[in-house]
Amino acid sequence: MRCLTRIQGLHAFYRATRNPISCYSSSAYPSDAIKVCSNLIRKFQNVGIEDTESRFSAEYIIAHVLGKKMFHQVPGGQIINEAQLTRINELAMKRMERMPLQYVIQEWDFHEFTVKLSPPVLIPRPETEELVQYMIQHVGQNKSCRTFLEVGCGSGAVTLCLLSKLPWMTAVACDISCVACDLTLENLTKHQVQGRAVVLNMDFKSAETMQYLSRLGPFDIIVSNPPYIPTADIDDLDPEVRRYEDRGALDGGTDGLDFIRHLLAVSPMLLKKNGRLWLETGLEQHKTIQSIINSDSNCALEFVKSIEDFTRRERFCLIERY
Ligand SMILES: C[S@@+](CC[C@H](N)C(=O)[O-])C[C@H]1O[C@@H](n2cnc3c(N)ncnc32)[C@H](O)[C@@H]1O
């Protein structure tokens, strides 16, 4: 995990702004890394990007163009040549248009894995890293836990990380977005775990997908970070999220639980007995999830526990099929 701000959910992912974008030429910049960085920070602040974010963005863009991961790896006072300055300016312009930093540099780290990213596929969040960490701890060395299904795989970060850390497991990863499936396949291939995964570009809610997945299952684990934001809250999201990330990855319907309801309804058919469903959810959704499970006597699921994220809010559910 790169040491970016500990972002507290999608609403705080970036600060909102509507300020105009300014243009500038590369010749307007001084040419050593520290001065270029200060200049970029000021430009980002001028378009309304919050101070800490401005610094992170400037440092990451410069480090990226200079072939480093972190700004502190750039030698102090390093001279930046004309070509590098032009590239830094190109990327800075995108950031000033409020493109998320992760899309600007087209990659980000998920645990220790650098994943390729491209809009509008959802940028994996630090909370999801935590979810995966809990899953890995939970599986431990249990080699009889062999198969998992990821529903809504996005960039493929979750599947990639689980396959890498649990090398005896195989996966099916599915997403309705073709761009997401291509990215998943690219990231799995980059990290050489594609041989243990099937990537399906399918609508999880369709009957055809259910038939297909039933033939590939049953699975030991289902994991999903589904769309869970209530529709009415989408417009309040920060501009980086609203403008660049796929609405279909975010919008969970009126109460945010449309997709989760469907997952709960079909999981018993896809999970083995004692198989587990791991979910990332929005805030304050767990009571409703429990009551959905408890109100359906045919559901064959048991809500095992809620788990808090690093901000001490209930964000992950562990559910078991009996
Ligand atoms: C919140 S994103 C999670 C992406 C990735 N797993 C992550 O954590 O970064 C939800 C994903 O679900 C996918 N999705 C939405 N509706 C879907 C559907 N009906 N069938 C399959 N995937 C769907 C979206 O395309 C998106 O990639």
PDBQT file of the ligand as one rigid body, heavy atoms in Angstrom, charges set to zero:
ROOT
HETATM    1  C1  LIG A 401     -17.148  -1.025  -6.402  1.00  0.00    +0.000 C 
HETATM    2  S1  LIG A 401     -16.557  -1.739  -7.908  1.00  0.00    +0.000 S 
HETATM    3  C2  LIG A 401     -15.369  -2.900  -7.268  1.00  0.00    +0.000 C 
HETATM    4  C3  LIG A 401     -14.201  -3.150  -8.187  1.00  0.00    +0.000 C 
HETATM    5  C4  LIG A 401     -13.077  -3.973  -7.571  1.00  0.00    +0.000 C 
HETATM    6  N1  LIG A 401     -13.531  -5.232  -7.069  1.00  0.00    +0.000 N 
HETATM    7  C5  LIG A 401     -12.425  -3.199  -6.442  1.00  0.00    +0.000 C 
HETATM    8  O1  LIG A 401     -12.693  -3.471  -5.264  1.00  0.00    +0.000 OA
HETATM    9  O2  LIG A 401     -11.641  -2.283  -6.731  1.00  0.00    +0.000 OA
HETATM   10  C6  LIG A 401     -17.945  -2.719  -8.391  1.00  0.00    +0.000 C 
HETATM   11  C7  LIG A 401     -17.735  -3.487  -9.684  1.00  0.00    +0.000 C 
HETATM   12  O3  LIG A 401     -18.949  -4.219  -9.940  1.00  0.00    +0.000 OA
HETATM   13  C8  LIG A 401     -19.179  -4.227 -11.335  1.00  0.00    +0.000 C 
HETATM   14  N2  LIG A 401     -20.616  -4.478 -11.567  1.00  0.00    +0.000 N 
HETATM   15  C9  LIG A 401     -21.657  -3.618 -11.401  1.00  0.00    +0.000 A 
HETATM   16  N3  LIG A 401     -22.810  -4.219 -11.757  1.00  0.00    +0.000 NA
HETATM   17  C10 LIG A 401     -22.492  -5.484 -12.141  1.00  0.00    +0.000 A 
HETATM   18  C11 LIG A 401     -23.251  -6.598 -12.633  1.00  0.00    +0.000 A 
HETATM   19  N4  LIG A 401     -24.591  -6.523 -12.786  1.00  0.00    +0.000 N 
HETATM   20  N5  LIG A 401     -22.582  -7.730 -12.927  1.00  0.00    +0.000 NA
HETATM   21  C12 LIG A 401     -21.247  -7.834 -12.787  1.00  0.00    +0.000 A 
HETATM   22  N6  LIG A 401     -20.472  -6.810 -12.343  1.00  0.00    +0.000 NA
HETATM   23  C13 LIG A 401     -21.085  -5.651 -12.022  1.00  0.00    +0.000 A 
HETATM   24  C14 LIG A 401     -18.731  -2.839 -11.792  1.00  0.00    +0.000 C 
HETATM   25  O4  LIG A 401     -18.471  -2.816 -13.170  1.00  0.00    +0.000 OA
HETATM   26  C15 LIG A 401     -17.490  -2.619 -10.909  1.00  0.00    +0.000 C 
HETATM   27  O5  LIG A 401     -16.319  -3.014 -11.572  1.00  0.00    +0.000 OA
ENDROOT
TORSDOF 0
